């Protein structure tokens, strides 16, 4: 007999649980709201909630409080004179609580008195924030906008070092009779803090070298964006595995903000392996790279790379020396490379040696300037014609890339200008002048629709164009040129029909993108251009469609294109694959 009692107890508990479940299934409370738009309804629904259970006392208390609760939720969005009626009924097994709202006219902002006193009043970086506040005269008074206005001012004060800013007056006077709100916000900014001592925690780079990366100095007015800029600069250097830039705010420092920078060194040697497909290589390409981010305490670095494909093999080494302020953008570099090309389809053989010394500088308005001296020696055989050309090319280049939006660009613009000159008096085999201009523009016309346009132009002048090496001539065709044509397939041809490159280049691309899913975009495009020697040379054009996937390293593009003009270069449908940022 005693063994039966635990069994009876278990059965009793199970029965009680089943009864509770059946009751909860049998009766459910639903809230119905009518008379107001979706935004007001959502705010009321979130604020009033639901009764804790379906007991009569609980429902009575919930129903009694509903009008006041609903009016509080409505007043937060500017409706202070709303009428609220509540009714409760039973439909089948459900309890329906109906809230009928007559919102009436909202309260609107009548006057805004906003004043900042103290040092910030004359600060040209702080005061423009006043124009960015969400409060506007004649707009419906929303309490969240009032709180956001205070947050905008406080956030800007924190960004610019006005850490003692406080509101001496912060009030809203609401007239239910006149349906107006008068707002008064008066703040005292206090002094602007300045940067204090800057300390670097590291044992592998000279402190004098690290200080050249600073976008600010001790004693400069505090600015949070300067700390973010320093972090980006150091992270972009490739020297460090981790970067921490921490302001040391403490009352002990009396108006100054010391900065501590903690750095962890990256591995001494970085080795990379790559395998991919490229149209210019006509098949699979393998790559091995080596990078030594830090050679000495002055920030010198070195790199090497070799790649192999069916038609092209190359090897290169490089060395970089930072200089001046902002060493990420100001440096000297030295490169040497070898490239061997054997393309049986084009009856082309080439062996190219290059050496390049350049001085890179960041100029005003985000322009990057490169002053260089390049040496090239190319042995080439085109359709049995062997030649050797030496070029010593002093030159200058300017590039600039500006973007807005991430990961999908809302606006972007890239410009590139390169000019180089060679002369027989300067040890070149021939007289040679080359200029290249490129421009790309991206504009999002709406959240999901984007237009992209590209223009490329190039020209060569030489006393003996036949001896200009193929590496310096102009070719068109391929995924970054005229889609629908093979890589470098659009150019003048010799008597055997092989592509030999031209004196001039003109390429124009127009593309429309539509983002149909979070990371997926469809595209249609048309490309036109020519690489030519005579201005009577016809244009080649291609058009098609594609799809893009926004990968972590930039858009992956798959394009299908076909020539749209009749010419002997029409080789049918071409598939183009590319990976990398739009700009």
Beta strands, then each sheet from edge to edge (+ up, - down):
strand 1: 28-34
strand 2: 83-91
strand 3: 94-102
strand 4: 108-117
strand 5: 166-175
strand 6: 180-188
strand 7: 194-201
strand 8: 240-248
strand 9: 256-265
strand 10: 270-278
strand 11: 283-292
strand 12: 301-309
strand 13: 312-322
strand 14: 331-343
strand 15: 348-362
strand 16: 368-382
strand 17: 385-404
strand 18: 411-422
strand 19: 432-444
strand 20: 449-462
strand 21: 504-515
strand 22: 520-532
strand 23: 540-551
strand 24: 554-563
strand 25: 574-579
sheet 1: 1+ 3+ 2-
sheet 2: 4+ 6+ 5-
sheet 3: 7+ 9+ 8-
sheet 4: 10+ 11- 12+ 13- 14+ 15- 16+ 17- 18+ 19- 20+ 21- 22+ 23- 24+ 25-
end
